[in-house]
Amino acid sequence: MLKIWGRLTSVNVQKVIWCADELGLDFERIEAGGLYGVVNSPEYRAMNPNGLVPVIDDSGFVLWESNAIVRYLATKYGADSLWPSDVQVRADADRWMDWQAVSLNPAIGPAFIQLIRTLPEKRDVAIIENARIEAEKKLGILDAHLASREYVAGLRFTMGDIPLGCSVDRWFKLPLARESHPHVERWYAALRERKGAAQVVGLGLA
Ligand SMILES: N[C@@H](CCC(=O)N[C@@H](CS)C(=O)NCC(=O)O)C(=O)O
């Protein structure tokens, strides 16, 4: 059976759980990372020398890097659903997965760390405000893209929506004032209805 290591409070673990649920896979999730530790044990480091979550073991095939895991699961179990067969649709989905990892997540991250993982008396309002401004700029880019599409890669939900869905879910749950991005809001509302999204959208921030 597919094994997934990682705590559900990790946005990167959330992507993998959402993807596996979307595909209807049977899997076992093993707590690791944060307060659960595990990631520094020799056994874990042998699977992922970075000591980070998530990691999967699919019948002996071990893989780390959340977006690579989503791509792998989508390719193996979601041909022509999560994994688009059309090369251009797939490239579009891929592009937004990379953008989530290198642009959107780093923009939102500092606000999340300050507002959720830092004691109120230790919070730095300038970091929160700078992160908010950066995140709003990125969400403006996503909003313009979604103005003419149902989902990030076109008419259908694909693997490309999952990492972005996790980041945007986190953004909408942060206790701060947000600008309006109507197309992102419409897309996120549709994602929230999906059975595969239930575990992630049902979580509180921690
Ligand atoms: N690029 C990696 C980043 C993984 C990562 O940074 N994971 C964080 C949680 S989001 C982690 O393992 N932190 C240490 C811990 O939880 O103990 C991926 O996407 O899988």
The ligand as an SDF file (V2000), in Angstrom:
LIG
                    3D

 20 19  0  0  0  0  0  0  0  0999 V2000
   10.3560   21.5410   -1.5690 N   0  0  0  0  0  0  0  0  0  0  0  0
    9.9440   20.5990   -0.5530 C   0  0  0  0  0  0  0  0  0  0  0  0
    9.7740   21.3730    0.7510 C   0  0  0  0  0  0  0  0  0  0  0  0
    9.4350   20.4560    1.8940 C   0  0  0  0  0  0  0  0  0  0  0  0
    9.3420   21.2290    3.1960 C   0  0  0  0  0  0  0  0  0  0  0  0
    9.8730   22.3420    3.3350 O   0  0  0  0  0  0  0  0  0  0  0  0
    8.6640   20.6360    4.1680 N   0  0  0  0  0  0  0  0  0  0  0  0
    8.5310   21.2630    5.4570 C   0  0  0  0  0  0  0  0  0  0  0  0
    7.0560   21.3150    5.8750 C   0  0  0  0  0  0  0  0  0  0  0  0
    6.1000   22.2930    4.7570 S   0  0  0  0  0  0  0  0  0  0  0  0
    9.2680   20.4400    6.4980 C   0  0  0  0  0  0  0  0  0  0  0  0
    9.5150   19.2530    6.3060 O   0  0  0  0  0  0  0  0  0  0  0  0
    9.6450   21.0720    7.6110 N   0  0  0  0  0  0  0  0  0  0  0  0
   10.3170   20.3840    8.6890 C   0  0  0  0  0  0  0  0  0  0  0  0
    9.3870   19.6190    9.5650 C   0  0  0  0  0  0  0  0  0  0  0  0
    8.1710   19.6160    9.3740 O   0  0  0  0  0  0  0  0  0  0  0  0
    9.9160   18.9890   10.5100 O   0  0  0  0  0  0  0  0  0  0  0  0
    8.6360   19.9280   -0.9820 C   0  0  0  0  0  0  0  0  0  0  0  0
    7.8480   20.5850   -1.6850 O   0  0  0  0  0  0  0  0  0  0  0  0
    8.4050   18.7570   -0.6390 O   0  0  0  0  0  0  0  0  0  0  0  0
  1  2  1  0
  2  3  1  0
  2 18  1  0
  3  4  1  0
  4  5  1  0
  5  6  2  0
  5  7  1  0
  7  8  1  0
  8  9  1  0
  8 11  1  0
  9 10  1  0
 11 12  2  0
 11 13  1  0
 13 14  1  0
 14 15  1  0
 15 16  2  0
 15 17  1  0
 18 19  2  0
 18 20  1  0
M  END
$$$$
